[in-house]
């Protein structure tokens, strides 16, 4: 099968690989579209993420058609349209024509969207839904979301608004991103440009000069310190990036804050695969009923080294402009 492969010199190249064999509880999926994530290029650069490489073929989320299955795989039929976040649980990554995964992590694709739209969902959807389900927010809760127009931020805001959670303050870095949030339903006073001076003051002003009960940090580094500063005593800091600074941790400790770490990888580590399937089925229902819409997506190109490198560059330089980047297969 055609694939983009990481060679022994740690460089990506166009290549060919054997179509993976199917074990008894697995399904073989012909990939129709796959999504790009920052971890894809971070695996090539950062020691922490590099530990997650389980195949010379990278890529972690997909939509496609089941073309073969093992004898103990009974939940799907040949020809079923599906989507899933494969993470490191598949035979290879998604920069390929085919992938084998446990059927227990796979969900039927939402019927009312395209393969490209479906491939944009798993990573941001699983992360957003985990945040939403674990926080158990109510309409009176006050929430700060940093990096709100990224994939997770946009999807999470859709979930919150759909469940009448509206006391949201969100940070953006451009007027174009402000417009994205306005189109989603936030009001102008709820959106703060993090590039402006007196950032902390502006964020608090958006919340009636009161500290927040929940801070969902999708940026890390300096913004982790800002989020920690504007949290109330015993508030909850939601860490999605693992990039909170030492100073942020000190502020959070002194405030007696609860730190909630968000990781989809956790469930794969302990082979609790039903988490993936059940979450994607929940998202499928929300999309098919029109409760939420898929992320905005941008098709970069077809399966090739050129497409992969272009997508990695866009992500690395923060030029996605609120779009999920997609590769067609």
C-alpha positions as protocol buffer text, in pm:
chain_id: "A"
residue {
  index: 1
  type: UNK
  ca { x: 0 y: 0 z: 0 }
}
residue {
  index: 2
  type: UNK
  ca { x: 104 y: 360 z: -56 }
}
residue {
  index: 3
  type: UNK
  ca { x: 224 y: 543 z: 256 }
}
residue {
  index: 4
  type: UNK
  ca { x: 430 y: 834 z: 386 }
}
residue {
  index: 5
  type: UNK
  ca { x: 702 y: 671 z: 596 }
}
residue {
  index: 6
  type: UNK
  ca { x: 950 y: 787 z: 859 }
}
residue {
  index: 7
  type: UNK
  ca { x: 1291 y: 656 z: 751 }
}
residue {
  index: 8
  type: UNK
  ca { x: 1593 y: 558 z: 963 }
}
residue {
  index: 9
  type: UNK
  ca { x: 1727 y: 914 z: 939 }
}
residue {
  index: 10
  type: UNK
  ca { x: 1404 y: 1041 z: 1097 }
}
residue {
  index: 11
  type: UNK
  ca { x: 1292 y: 1201 z: 772 }
}
residue {
  index: 12
  type: UNK
  ca { x: 952 y: 1152 z: 609 }
}
residue {
  index: 13
  type: UNK
  ca { x: 938 y: 1013 z: 256 }
}
residue {
  index: 14
  type: UNK
  ca { x: 691 y: 871 z: 6 }
}
residue {
  index: 15
  type: UNK
  ca { x: 701 y: 491 z: 10 }
}
residue {
  index: 16
  type: UNK
  ca { x: 523 y: 157 z: -1 }
}
residue {
  index: 17
  type: UNK
  ca { x: 435 y: -72 z: 290 }
}
residue {
  index: 18
  type: UNK
  ca { x: 271 y: -411 z: 325 }
}
residue {
  index: 19
  type: UNK
  ca { x: -104 y: -405 z: 378 }
}
residue {
  index: 20
  type: UNK
  ca { x: -138 y: -500 z: 748 }
}
residue {
  index: 21
  type: UNK
  ca { x: -282 y: -843 z: 841 }
}
residue {
  index: 22
  type: UNK
  ca { x: -607 y: -856 z: 1039 }
}
residue {
  index: 23
  type: UNK
  ca { x: -619 y: -1022 z: 1382 }
}
residue {
  index: 24
  type: UNK
  ca { x: -932 y: -1187 z: 1521 }
}
residue {
  index: 25
  type: UNK
  ca { x: -1083 y: -882 z: 1695 }
}
residue {
  index: 26
  type: UNK
  ca { x: -968 y: -622 z: 1441 }
}
residue {
  index: 27
  type: UNK
  ca { x: -1101 y: -451 z: 1129 }
}
residue {
  index: 28
  type: UNK
  ca { x: -915 y: -340 z: 816 }
}
residue {
  index: 29
  type: UNK
  ca { x: -1017 y: 11 z: 711 }
}
residue {
  index: 30
  type: UNK
  ca { x: -956 y: 164 z: 371 }
}
residue {
  index: 31
  type: UNK
  ca { x: -883 y: 522 z: 473 }
}
residue {
  index: 32
  type: UNK
  ca { x: -1083 y: 787 z: 287 }
}
residue {
  index: 33
  type: UNK
  ca { x: -961 y: 1092 z: 481 }
}
residue {
  index: 34
  type: UNK
  ca { x: -729 y: 1163 z: 772 }
}
residue {
  index: 35
  type: UNK
  ca { x: -673 y: 1457 z: 1004 }
}
residue {
  index: 36
  type: UNK
  ca { x: -351 y: 1629 z: 1110 }
}
residue {
  index: 37
  type: UNK
  ca { x: -262 y: 1717 z: 1469 }
}
residue {
  index: 38
  type: UNK
  ca { x: 23 y: 1918 z: 1625 }
}
residue {
  index: 39
  type: UNK
  ca { x: 153 y: 1596 z: 1782 }
}
residue {
  index: 40
  type: UNK
  ca { x: 230 y: 1475 z: 1428 }
}
residue {
  index: 41
  type: UNK
  ca { x: 514 y: 1724 z: 1380 }
}
residue {
  index: 42
  type: UNK
  ca { x: 598 y: 1733 z: 1752 }
}
residue {
  index: 43
  type: UNK
  ca { x: 685 y: 1362 z: 1732 }
}
residue {
  index: 44
  type: UNK
  ca { x: 961 y: 1458 z: 1489 }
}
residue {
  index: 45
  type: UNK
  ca { x: 1100 y: 1728 z: 1718 }
}
residue {
  index: 46
  type: UNK
  ca { x: 1024 y: 1665 z: 2085 }
}
residue {
  index: 47
  type: UNK
  ca { x: 1156 y: 1386 z: 2305 }
}
residue {
  index: 48
  type: UNK
  ca { x: 833 y: 1352 z: 2506 }
}
residue {
  index: 49
  type: UNK
  ca { x: 611 y: 1308 z: 2200 }
}
residue {
  index: 50
  type: UNK
  ca { x: 872 y: 1091 z: 2025 }
}
residue {
  index: 51
  type: UNK
  ca { x: 810 y: 823 z: 2287 }
}
residue {
  index: 52
  type: UNK
  ca { x: 459 y: 785 z: 2144 }
}
residue {
  index: 53
  type: UNK
  ca { x: 583 y: 669 z: 1802 }
}
residue {
  index: 54
  type: UNK
  ca { x: 470 y: 310 z: 1753 }
}
residue {
  index: 55
  type: UNK
  ca { x: 505 y: 286 z: 1373 }
}
residue {
  index: 56
  type: UNK
  ca { x: 716 y: 449 z: 1101 }
}
residue {
  index: 57
  type: UNK
  ca { x: 382 y: 563 z: 954 }
}
residue {
  index: 58
  type: UNK
  ca { x: 246 y: 858 z: 1157 }
}
residue {
  index: 59
  type: UNK
  ca { x: -107 y: 1000 z: 1179 }
}
residue {
  index: 60
  type: UNK
  ca { x: -375 y: 944 z: 1442 }
}
residue {
  index: 61
  type: UNK
  ca { x: -732 y: 995 z: 1316 }
}
residue {
  index: 62
  type: UNK
  ca { x: -931 y: 884 z: 1014 }
}
residue {
  index: 63
  type: UNK
  ca { x: -1254 y: 805 z: 840 }
}
residue {
  index: 64
  type: UNK
  ca { x: -1301 y: 525 z: 591 }
}
residue {
  index: 65
  type: UNK
  ca { x: -1470 y: 201 z: 487 }
}
residue {
  index: 66
  type: UNK
  ca { x: -1432 y: -141 z: 645 }
}
residue {
  index: 67
  type: UNK
  ca { x: -1292 y: -380 z: 384 }
}
residue {
  index: 68
  type: UNK
  ca { x: -1200 y: -682 z: 599 }
}
residue {
  index: 69
  type: UNK
  ca { x: -1242 y: -805 z: 957 }
}
residue {
  index: 70
  type: UNK
  ca { x: -1133 y: -1080 z: 1190 }
}
residue {
  index: 71
  type: UNK
  ca { x: -1362 y: -1367 z: 1294 }
}
residue {
  index: 72
  type: UNK
  ca { x: -1427 y: -1216 z: 1639 }
}
residue {
  index: 73
  type: UNK
  ca { x: -1507 y: -870 z: 1501 }
}
residue {
  index: 74
  type: UNK
  ca { x: -1886 y: -877 z: 1495 }
}
residue {
  index: 75
  type: UNK
  ca { x: -2000 y: -516 z: 1531 }
}
residue {
  index: 76
  type: UNK
  ca { x: -1940 y: -408 z: 1171 }
}
residue {
  index: 77
  type: UNK
  ca { x: -1996 y: -537 z: 820 }
}
residue {
  index: 78
  type: UNK
  ca { x: -1780 y: -504 z: 511 }
}
residue {
  index: 79
  type: UNK
  ca { x: -1867 y: -171 z: 350 }
}
residue {
  index: 80
  type: UNK
  ca { x: -1962 y: 11 z: 670 }
}
residue {
  index: 81
  type: UNK
  ca { x: -1855 y: 376 z: 683 }
}
residue {
  index: 82
  type: UNK
  ca { x: -1666 y: 448 z: 1006 }
}
residue {
  index: 83
  type: UNK
  ca { x: -1441 y: 695 z: 1183 }
}
residue {
  index: 84
  type: UNK
  ca { x: -1199 y: 668 z: 1472 }
}
residue {
  index: 85
  type: UNK
  ca { x: -900 y: 810 z: 1655 }
}
residue {
  index: 86
  type: UNK
  ca { x: -640 y: 538 z: 1607 }
}
residue {
  index: 87
  type: UNK
  ca { x: -371 y: 696 z: 1825 }
}
residue {
  index: 88
  type: UNK
  ca { x: -100 y: 435 z: 1871 }
}
residue {
  index: 89
  type: UNK
  ca { x: -354 y: 151 z: 1886 }
}
residue {
  index: 90
  type: UNK
  ca { x: -349 y: 57 z: 1517 }
}
residue {
  index: 91
  type: UNK
  ca { x: -120 y: -148 z: 1295 }
}
residue {
  index: 92
  type: UNK
  ca { x: 24 y: 174 z: 1157 }
}
residue {
  index: 93
  type: UNK
  ca { x: -62 y: 543 z: 1140 }
}
residue {
  index: 94
  type: UNK
  ca { x: -304 y: 711 z: 903 }
}
residue {
  index: 95
  type: UNK
  ca { x: -57 y: 843 z: 644 }
}
residue {
  index: 96
  type: UNK
  ca { x: -137 y: 528 z: 444 }
}
residue {
  index: 97
  type: UNK
  ca { x: -407 y: 368 z: 230 }
}
residue {
  index: 98
  type: UNK
  ca { x: -510 y: 112 z: 494 }
}
residue {
  index: 99
  type: UNK
  ca { x: -499 y: 63 z: 869 }
}
residue {
  index: 100
  type: UNK
  ca { x: -593 y: -223 z: 1103 }
}
residue {
  index: 101
  type: UNK
  ca { x: -742 y: -126 z: 1441 }
}
residue {
  index: 102
  type: UNK
  ca { x: -932 y: -302 z: 1720 }
}
residue {
  index: 103
  type: UNK
  ca { x: -1301 y: -285 z: 1633 }
}
residue {
  index: 104
  type: UNK
  ca { x: -1359 y: -172 z: 1993 }
}
residue {
  index: 105
  type: UNK
  ca { x: -1225 y: 179 z: 1918 }
}
residue {
  index: 106
  type: UNK
  ca { x: -1427 y: 228 z: 1597 }
}
residue {
  index: 107
  type: UNK
  ca { x: -1759 y: 408 z: 1553 }
}
residue {
  index: 108
  type: UNK
  ca { x: -2003 y: 436 z: 1266 }
}
residue {
  index: 109
  type: UNK
  ca { x: -1951 y: 766 z: 1084 }
}
residue {
  index: 110
  type: UNK
  ca { x: -2224 y: 1030 z: 1126 }
}
residue {
  index: 111
  type: UNK
  ca { x: -2453 y: 973 z: 829 }
}
residue {
  index: 112
  type: UNK
  ca { x: -2508 y: 1339 z: 743 }
}
residue {
  index: 113
  type: UNK
  ca { x: -2144 y: 1445 z: 691 }
}
residue {
  index: 114
  type: UNK
  ca { x: -1862 y: 1367 z: 447 }
}
residue {
  index: 115
  type: UNK
  ca { x: -1556 y: 1151 z: 506 }
}
residue {
  index: 116
  type: UNK
  ca { x: -1348 y: 1469 z: 520 }
}
residue {
  index: 117
  type: UNK
  ca { x: -1572 y: 1622 z: 787 }
}
residue {
  index: 118
  type: UNK
  ca { x: -1571 y: 1296 z: 985 }
}
residue {
  index: 119
  type: UNK
  ca { x: -1190 y: 1279 z: 981 }
}
residue {
  index: 120
  type: UNK
  ca { x: -1176 y: 1624 z: 1139 }
}
residue {
  index: 121
  type: UNK
  ca { x: -1359 y: 1508 z: 1451 }
}
residue {
  index: 122
  type: UNK
  ca { x: -1187 y: 1230 z: 1652 }
}
residue {
  index: 123
  type: UNK
  ca { x: -899 y: 1410 z: 1824 }
}
residue {
  index: 124
  type: UNK
  ca { x: -1075 y: 1739 z: 1894 }
}
residue {
  index: 125
  type: UNK
  ca { x: -1405 y: 1565 z: 1964 }
}
residue {
  index: 126
  type: UNK
  ca { x: -1266 y: 1313 z: 2213 }
}
residue {
  index: 127
  type: UNK
  ca { x: -1069 y: 1582 z: 2397 }
}
residue {
  index: 128
  type: UNK
  ca { x: -1356 y: 1831 z: 2406 }
}
residue {
  index: 129
  type: UNK
  ca { x: -1611 y: 1574 z: 2517 }
}
residue {
  index: 130
  type: UNK
  ca { x: -1379 y: 1450 z: 2792 }
}
residue {
  index: 131
  type: UNK
  ca { x: -1342 y: 1807 z: 2923 }
}
residue {
  index: 132
  type: UNK
  ca { x: -1717 y: 1861 z: 2905 }
}
residue {
  index: 133
  type: UNK
  ca { x: -1812 y: 1533 z: 3072 }
}
residue {
  index: 134
  type: UNK
  ca { x: -1556 y: 1556 z: 3350 }
}
residue {
  index: 135
  type: UNK
  ca { x: -1632 y: 1917 z: 3443 }
}
residue {
  index: 136
  type: UNK
  ca { x: -2009 y: 1866 z: 3471 }
}
residue {
  index: 137
  type: UNK
  ca { x: -2072 y: 2237 z: 3423 }
}
residue {
  index: 138
  type: UNK
  ca { x: -2399 y: 2414 z: 3491 }
}
residue {
  index: 139
  type: UNK
  ca { x: -2528 y: 2739 z: 3332 }
}
residue {
  index: 140
  type: UNK
  ca { x: -2423 y: 2954 z: 3628 }
}
residue {
  index: 141
  type: UNK
  ca { x: -2056 y: 2848 z: 3610 }
}
residue {
  index: 142
  type: UNK
  ca { x: -1796 y: 3093 z: 3479 }
}
residue {
  index: 143
  type: UNK
  ca { x: -1542 y: 2954 z: 3232 }
}
residue {
  index: 144
  type: UNK
  ca { x: -1225 y: 3090 z: 3071 }
}
residue {
  index: 145
  type: UNK
  ca { x: -1101 y: 2916 z: 2755 }
}
residue {
  index: 146
  type: UNK
  ca { x: -758 y: 3007 z: 2615 }
}
residue {
  index: 147
  type: UNK
  ca { x: -677 y: 2938 z: 2250 }
}
residue {
  index: 148
  type: UNK
  ca { x: -1048 y: 2920 z: 2184 }
}
residue {
  index: 149
  type: UNK
  ca { x: -1043 y: 2902 z: 1803 }
}
residue {
  index: 150
  type: UNK
  ca { x: -816 y: 2599 z: 1782 }
}
residue {
  index: 151
  type: UNK
  ca { x: -972 y: 2263 z: 1703 }
}
residue {
  index: 152
  type: UNK
  ca { x: -1047 y: 2168 z: 2063 }
}
residue {
  index: 153
  type: UNK
  ca { x: -1155 y: 2518 z: 2166 }
}
residue {
  index: 154
  type: UNK
  ca { x: -1401 y: 2558 z: 1880 }
}
residue {
  index: 155
  type: UNK
  ca { x: -1556 y: 2215 z: 1932 }
}
residue {
  index: 156
  type: UNK
  ca { x: -1576 y: 2263 z: 2309 }
}
residue {
  index: 157
  type: UNK
  ca { x: -1749 y: 2599 z: 2274 }
}
residue {
  index: 158
  type: UNK
  ca { x: -2008 y: 2436 z: 2045 }
}
residue {
  index: 159
  type: UNK
  ca { x: -2069 y: 2171 z: 2313 }
}
residue {
  index: 160
  type: UNK
  ca { x: -2100 y: 2431 z: 2589 }
}
residue {
  index: 161
  type: UNK
  ca { x: -2339 y: 2655 z: 2397 }
}
residue {
  index: 162
  type: UNK
  ca { x: -2550 y: 2354 z: 2296 }
}
residue {
  index: 163
  type: UNK
  ca { x: -2591 y: 2274 z: 2667 }
}
residue {
  index: 164
  type: UNK
  ca { x: -2672 y: 2634 z: 2763 }
}
residue {
  index: 165
  type: UNK
  ca { x: -2331 y: 2703 z: 2923 }
}
residue {
  index: 166
  type: UNK
  ca { x: -2291 y: 3068 z: 2823 }
}
residue {
  index: 167
  type: UNK
  ca { x: -2080 y: 3241 z: 3089 }
}
residue {
  index: 168
  type: UNK
  ca { x: -1772 y: 3192 z: 2874 }
}
residue {
  index: 169
  type: UNK
  ca { x: -1473 y: 3420 z: 2824 }
}
residue {
  index: 170
  type: UNK
  ca { x: -1240 y: 3322 z: 2542 }
}
residue {
  index: 171
  type: UNK
  ca { x: -898 y: 3443 z: 2425 }
}
residue {
  index: 172
  type: UNK
  ca { x: -799 y: 3486 z: 2060 }
}
residue {
  index: 173
  type: UNK
  ca { x: -496 y: 3626 z: 1879 }
}
residue {
  index: 174
  type: UNK
  ca { x: -655 y: 3803 z: 1582 }
}
residue {
  index: 175
  type: UNK
  ca { x: -965 y: 3982 z: 1464 }
}
residue {
  index: 176
  type: UNK
  ca { x: -1029 y: 3699 z: 1218 }
}
residue {
  index: 177
  type: UNK
  ca { x: -1045 y: 3456 z: 1509 }
}
residue {
  index: 178
  type: UNK
  ca { x: -1270 y: 3695 z: 1699 }
}
residue {
  index: 179
  type: UNK
  ca { x: -1511 y: 3677 z: 1405 }
}
residue {
  index: 180
  type: UNK
  ca { x: -1507 y: 3295 z: 1419 }
}
residue {
  index: 181
  type: UNK
  ca { x: -1628 y: 3305 z: 1780 }
}
residue {
  index: 182
  type: UNK
  ca { x: -1887 y: 3572 z: 1705 }
}
residue {
  index: 183
  type: UNK
  ca { x: -2024 y: 3351 z: 1428 }
}
residue {
  index: 184
  type: UNK
  ca { x: -2044 y: 3062 z: 1676 }
}
residue {
  index: 185
  type: UNK
  ca { x: -2258 y: 3266 z: 1914 }
}
residue {
  index: 186
  type: UNK
  ca { x: -2028 y: 3438 z: 2164 }
}
residue {
  index: 187
  type: UNK
  ca { x: -2075 y: 3812 z: 2226 }
}
residue {
  index: 188
  type: UNK
  ca { x: -1805 y: 4069 z: 2158 }
}
residue {
  index: 189
  type: UNK
  ca { x: -1740 y: 4140 z: 2527 }
}
residue {
  index: 190
  type: UNK
  ca { x: -1672 y: 3769 z: 2588 }
}
residue {
  index: 191
  type: UNK
  ca { x: -1377 y: 3763 z: 2347 }
}
residue {
  index: 192
  type: UNK
  ca { x: -1037 y: 3898 z: 2458 }
}
residue {
  index: 193
  type: UNK
  ca { x: -736 y: 3945 z: 2232 }
}
residue {
  index: 194
  type: UNK
  ca { x: -439 y: 3807 z: 2425 }
}
residue {
  index: 195
  type: UNK
  ca { x: -201 y: 4039 z: 2238 }
}
residue {
  index: 196
  type: UNK
  ca { x: -346 y: 4348 z: 2407 }
}
residue {
  index: 197
  type: UNK
  ca { x: -185 y: 4505 z: 2712 }
}
residue {
  index: 198
  type: UNK
  ca { x: -345 y: 4459 z: 3056 }
}
residue {
  index: 199
  type: UNK
  ca { x: -453 y: 4109 z: 2951 }
}
residue {
  index: 200
  type: UNK
  ca { x: -537 y: 3986 z: 3300 }
}
residue {
  index: 201
  type: UNK
  ca { x: -736 y: 4301 z: 3372 }
}
residue {
  index: 202
  type: UNK
  ca { x: -928 y: 4264 z: 3044 }
}
residue {
  index: 203
  type: UNK
  ca { x: -1009 y: 3898 z: 3110 }
}
residue {
  index: 204
  type: UNK
  ca { x: -1142 y: 3972 z: 3458 }
}
residue {
  index: 205
  type: UNK
  ca { x: -1341 y: 4270 z: 3329 }
}
residue {
  index: 206
  type: UNK
  ca { x: -1516 y: 4035 z: 3085 }
}
residue {
  index: 207
  type: UNK
  ca { x: -1628 y: 3833 z: 3388 }
}
residue {
  index: 208
  type: UNK
  ca { x: -1770 y: 4129 z: 3582 }
}
residue {
  index: 209
  type: UNK
  ca { x: -1431 y: 4175 z: 3753 }
}
residue {
  index: 210
  type: UNK
  ca { x: -1470 y: 3839 z: 3923 }
}
residue {
  index: 211
  type: UNK
  ca { x: -1224 y: 3544 z: 3914 }
}
residue {
  index: 212
  type: UNK
  ca { x: -1330 y: 3233 z: 3722 }
}
residue {
  index: 213
  type: UNK
  ca { x: -1447 y: 2901 z: 3860 }
}
residue {
  index: 214
  type: UNK
  ca { x: -1296 y: 2709 z: 3567 }
}
residue {
  index: 215
  type: UNK
  ca { x: -995 y: 2782 z: 3348 }
}
residue {
  index: 216
  type: UNK
  ca { x: -957 y: 2557 z: 3041 }
}
residue {
  index: 217
  type: UNK
  ca { x: -603 y: 2613 z: 2912 }
}
residue {
  index: 218
  type: UNK
  ca { x: -549 y: 2506 z: 2552 }
}
residue {
  index: 219
  type: UNK
  ca { x: -227 y: 2706 z: 2507 }
}
residue {
  index: 220
  type: UNK
  ca { x: 6 y: 2654 z: 2803 }
}
residue {
  index: 221
  type: UNK
  ca { x: 331 y: 2842 z: 2871 }
}
residue {
  index: 222
  type: UNK
  ca { x: 261 y: 3209 z: 2950 }
}
residue {
  index: 223
  type: UNK
  ca { x: -116 y: 3159 z: 2914 }
}
residue {
  index: 224
  type: UNK
  ca { x: -102 y: 2895 z: 3188 }
}
residue {
  index: 225
  type: UNK
  ca { x: 17 y: 3170 z: 3423 }
}
residue {
  index: 226
  type: UNK
  ca { x: -256 y: 3406 z: 3305 }
}
residue {
  index: 227
  type: UNK
  ca { x: -519 y: 3135 z: 3355 }
}
residue {
  index: 228
  type: UNK
  ca { x: -387 y: 3058 z: 3704 }
}
residue {
  index: 229
  type: UNK
  ca { x: -394 y: 3429 z: 3796 }
}
residue {
  index: 230
  type: UNK
  ca { x: -760 y: 3476 z: 3703 }
}
residue {
  index: 231
  type: UNK
  ca { x: -888 y: 3159 z: 3874 }
}
residue {
  index: 232
  type: UNK
  ca { x: -1072 y: 3191 z: 4203 }
}
residue {
  index: 233
  type: UNK
  ca { x: -947 y: 3019 z: 4516 }
}
residue {
  index: 234
  type: UNK
  ca { x: -1021 y: 2644 z: 4494 }
}
residue {
  index: 235
  type: UNK
  ca { x: -1104 y: 2688 z: 4125 }
}
residue {
  index: 236
  type: UNK
  ca { x: -1035 y: 2423 z: 3862 }
}
residue {
  index: 237
  type: UNK
  ca { x: -750 y: 2448 z: 3610 }
}
residue {
  index: 238
  type: UNK
  ca { x: -798 y: 2216 z: 3313 }
}
residue {
  index: 239
  type: UNK
  ca { x: -463 y: 2123 z: 3158 }
}
residue {
  index: 240
  type: UNK
  ca { x: -490 y: 1997 z: 2801 }
}
residue {
  index: 241
  type: UNK
  ca { x: -136 y: 2077 z: 2686 }
}
residue {
  index: 242
  type: UNK
  ca { x: 102 y: 1963 z: 2965 }
}
residue {
  index: 243
  type: UNK
  ca { x: 275 y: 2299 z: 2905 }
}
residue {
  index: 244
  type: UNK
  ca { x: 187 y: 2474 z: 3232 }
}
residue {
  index: 245
  type: UNK
  ca { x: 493 y: 2657 z: 3367 }
}
residue {
  index: 246
  type: UNK
  ca { x: 656 y: 2622 z: 3707 }
}
residue {
  index: 247
  type: UNK
  ca { x: 521 y: 2966 z: 3802 }
}
residue {
  index: 248
  type: UNK
  ca { x: 169 y: 2862 z: 3700 }
}
residue {
  index: 249
  type: UNK
  ca { x: 190 y: 2551 z: 3917 }
}
residue {
  index: 250
  type: UNK
  ca { x: 305 y: 2764 z: 4211 }
}
residue {
  index: 251
  type: UNK
  ca { x: 11 y: 3003 z: 4170 }
}
residue {
  index: 252
  type: UNK
  ca { x: -231 y: 2711 z: 4142 }
}
residue {
  index: 253
  type: UNK
  ca { x: -87 y: 2542 z: 4451 }
}
residue {
  index: 254
  type: UNK
  ca { x: -113 y: 2862 z: 4655 }
}
residue {
  index: 255
  type: UNK
  ca { x: -476 y: 2902 z: 4548 }
}
residue {
  index: 256
  type: UNK
  ca { x: -560 y: 2544 z: 4639 }
}
residue {
  index: 257
  type: UNK
  ca { x: -669 y: 2484 z: 4281 }
}
residue {
  index: 258
  type: UNK
  ca { x: -777 y: 2150 z: 4144 }
}
residue {
  index: 259
  type: UNK
  ca { x: -567 y: 2057 z: 3838 }
}
residue {
  index: 260
  type: UNK
  ca { x: -755 y: 1837 z: 3594 }
}
residue {
  index: 261
  type: UNK
  ca { x: -528 y: 1671 z: 3338 }
}
residue {
  index: 262
  type: UNK
  ca { x: -693 y: 1577 z: 3008 }
}
residue {
  index: 263
  type: UNK
  ca { x: -546 y: 1286 z: 2812 }
}
residue {
  index: 264
  type: UNK
  ca { x: -705 y: 1053 z: 2559 }
}
residue {
  index: 265
  type: UNK
  ca { x: -384 y: 850 z: 2561 }
}
residue {
  index: 266
  type: UNK
  ca { x: -468 y: 735 z: 2915 }
}
residue {
  index: 267
  type: UNK
  ca { x: -748 y: 505 z: 2802 }
}
residue {
  index: 268
  type: UNK
  ca { x: -533 y: 337 z: 2537 }
}
residue {
  index: 269
  type: UNK
  ca { x: -262 y: 277 z: 2797 }
}
residue {
  index: 270
  type: UNK
  ca { x: -501 y: 73 z: 3010 }
}
residue {
  index: 271
  type: UNK
  ca { x: -681 y: -73 z: 2706 }
}
residue {
  index: 272
  type: UNK
  ca { x: -1012 y: 84 z: 2807 }
}
residue {
  index: 273
  type: UNK
  ca { x: -1113 y: 99 z: 2443 }
}
residue {
  index: 274
  type: UNK
  ca { x: -1483 y: 150 z: 2503 }
}
residue {
  index: 275
  type: UNK
  ca { x: -1400 y: 512 z: 2595 }
}
residue {
  index: 276
  type: UNK
  ca { x: -1314 y: 584 z: 2231 }
}
residue {
  index: 277
  type: UNK
  ca { x: -1610 y: 406 z: 2075 }
}
residue {
  index: 278
  type: UNK
  ca { x: -1867 y: 542 z: 2323 }
}
residue {
  index: 279
  type: UNK
  ca { x: -1740 y: 899 z: 2295 }
}
residue {
  index: 280
  type: UNK
  ca { x: -1746 y: 891 z: 1915 }
}
residue {
  index: 281
  type: UNK
  ca { x: -2096 y: 742 z: 1918 }
}
residue {
  index: 282
  type: UNK
  ca { x: -2209 y: 1024 z: 2149 }
}
residue {
  index: 283
  type: UNK
  ca { x: -2060 y: 1280 z: 1910 }
}
residue {
  index: 284
  type: UNK
  ca { x: -2224 y: 1100 z: 1615 }
}
residue {
  index: 285
  type: UNK
  ca { x: -2566 y: 1146 z: 1775 }
}
residue {
  index: 286
  type: UNK
  ca { x: -2501 y: 1514 z: 1849 }
}
residue {
  index: 287
  type: UNK
  ca { x: -2403 y: 1577 z: 1487 }
}
residue {
  index: 288
  type: UNK
  ca { x: -2685 y: 1374 z: 1332 }
}
residue {
  index: 289
  type: UNK
  ca { x: -2943 y: 1561 z: 1543 }
}
residue {
  index: 290
  type: UNK
  ca { x: -2790 y: 1897 z: 1451 }
}
residue {
  index: 291
  type: UNK
  ca { x: -2703 y: 1975 z: 1813 }
}
residue {
  index: 292
  type: UNK
  ca { x: -2346 y: 2055 z: 1707 }
}
residue {
  index: 293
  type: UNK
  ca { x: -2165 y: 2081 z: 1375 }
}
residue {
  index: 294
  type: UNK
  ca { x: -1829 y: 1931 z: 1272 }
}
residue {
  index: 295
  type: UNK
  ca { x: -1516 y: 2147 z: 1290 }
}
residue {
  index: 296
  type: UNK
  ca { x: -1437 y: 2380 z: 1003 }
}
residue {
  index: 297
  type: UNK
  ca { x: -1190 y: 2189 z: 787 }
}
residue {
  index: 298
  type: UNK
  ca { x: -944 y: 2258 z: 508 }
}
residue {
  index: 299
  type: UNK
  ca { x: -833 y: 1991 z: 260 }
}
residue {
  index: 300
  type: UNK
  ca { x: -456 y: 2025 z: 208 }
}
residue {
  index: 301
  type: UNK
  ca { x: -419 y: 1760 z: -62 }
}
residue {
  index: 302
  type: UNK
  ca { x: -412 y: 1390 z: -139 }
}
residue {
  index: 303
  type: UNK
  ca { x: -203 y: 1121 z: 35 }
}
residue {
  index: 304
  type: UNK
  ca { x: 159 y: 1228 z: -33 }
}
residue {
  index: 305
  type: UNK
  ca { x: 475 y: 1356 z: 133 }
}
residue {
  index: 306
  type: UNK
  ca { x: 404 y: 1703 z: -9 }
}
residue {
  index: 307
  type: UNK
  ca { x: 64 y: 1716 z: 162 }
}
residue {
  index: 308
  type: UNK
  ca { x: 204 y: 1596 z: 496 }
}
residue {
  index: 309
  type: UNK
  ca { x: 491 y: 1846 z: 498 }
}
residue {
  index: 310
  type: UNK
  ca { x: 259 y: 2132 z: 405 }
}
residue {
  index: 311
  type: UNK
  ca { x: 16 y: 2042 z: 684 }
}
residue {
  index: 312
  type: UNK
  ca { x: 297 y: 2011 z: 939 }
}
residue {
  index: 313
  type: UNK
  ca { x: 428 y: 2355 z: 838 }
}
residue {
  index: 314
  type: UNK
  ca { x: 84 y: 2516 z: 872 }
}
residue {
  index: 315
  type: UNK
  ca { x: 36 y: 2366 z: 1219 }
}
residue {
  index: 316
  type: UNK
  ca { x: 387 y: 2452 z: 1335 }
}
residue {
  index: 317
  type: UNK
  ca { x: 347 y: 2815 z: 1227 }
}
residue {
  index: 318
  type: UNK
  ca { x: -2 y: 2844 z: 1377 }
}
residue {
  index: 319
  type: UNK
  ca { x: -159 y: 2926 z: 1039 }
}
residue {
  index: 320
  type: UNK
  ca { x: -460 y: 2693 z: 1048 }
}
residue {
  index: 321
  type: UNK
  ca { x: -695 y: 2987 z: 1123 }
}
residue {
  index: 322
  type: UNK
  ca { x: -943 y: 2771 z: 1310 }
}
residue {
  index: 323
  type: UNK
  ca { x: -956 y: 2498 z: 1045 }
}
residue {
  index: 324
  type: UNK
  ca { x: -887 y: 2130 z: 1094 }
}
residue {
  index: 325
  type: UNK
  ca { x: -637 y: 2020 z: 829 }
}
residue {
  index: 326
  type: UNK
  ca { x: -742 y: 1715 z: 624 }
}
residue {
  index: 327
  type: UNK
  ca { x: -571 y: 1479 z: 378 }
}
residue {
  index: 328
  type: UNK
  ca { x: -778 y: 1289 z: 119 }
}
residue {
  index: 329
  type: UNK
  ca { x: -687 y: 927 z: 40 }
}
